[in-house]
Amino acid sequence: MAKNGEVGDGHRNGAVKHRSQFFNEHTGKWQKRDTATGRIMDVKADDEKFKGVRKEKSSK
């Protein structure tokens, strides 16, 4: 049976809270947003999504 590792073992248990991600079609990159303030926190350098961060529903 699997179990969660020890604290500080270098990986995350569960999802990242209070953040969401969306795909910016103008730049072709994924961006991470703070859901409390709505500000953009980070932009991915590659074309992959952020791990463990929920996706926003598209407005289309």
N, C-alpha and C positions, 0 to 999 in steps of 0.2 A: 504494500500500500504506500502511495506517495504521501509526502508531508512537506509543509513549508520549511525552508531552510532557516538557518540562524540569522539574527539581525546583523547587517553589515556584510553579508556574503556576496554582494554584488548584483543581485537581481531584485525585481519588483514583485510583490505579491498583490495581485488584483489590478484594477484599472487606476489610471491617473484621475484624480477628482478635480472639479472646478476648472476644467479645461476642455476645449473642443478643437477640432481641426476641420478645415475646409480646403477645397482645391481652388486656387486662383487661376482662372483660365487665361488671364492676360499674361502672367509670368510662367505658367505651366508648373508651378510649385505648390506644395502643401504648406499651409500656414496654420500656426497654433494660436488660439485665442483664449484669453482669460475670461471665463464666463461671468465673473463678478463685475468686472469693469468694462468688458467688451474690447479691450485693447489687444493688438497683435503682439504676441510674445516672441515668436520665433518663426523662421522660414527654413524649410528643409533645403539642403544644398543639392541633394540628389532627387530623383523622381519618385522615391518611395514615400509611403505614409509614415506618420509617427506611430510608434508602438504603444499600445495600451491607452490611446487617447480616442474618445468617441468622435464620430463624424457628425457634422451638422447636416440637417436636411437641406437639400438644395432649394433655391427659391424659384426654380423653373416650373 
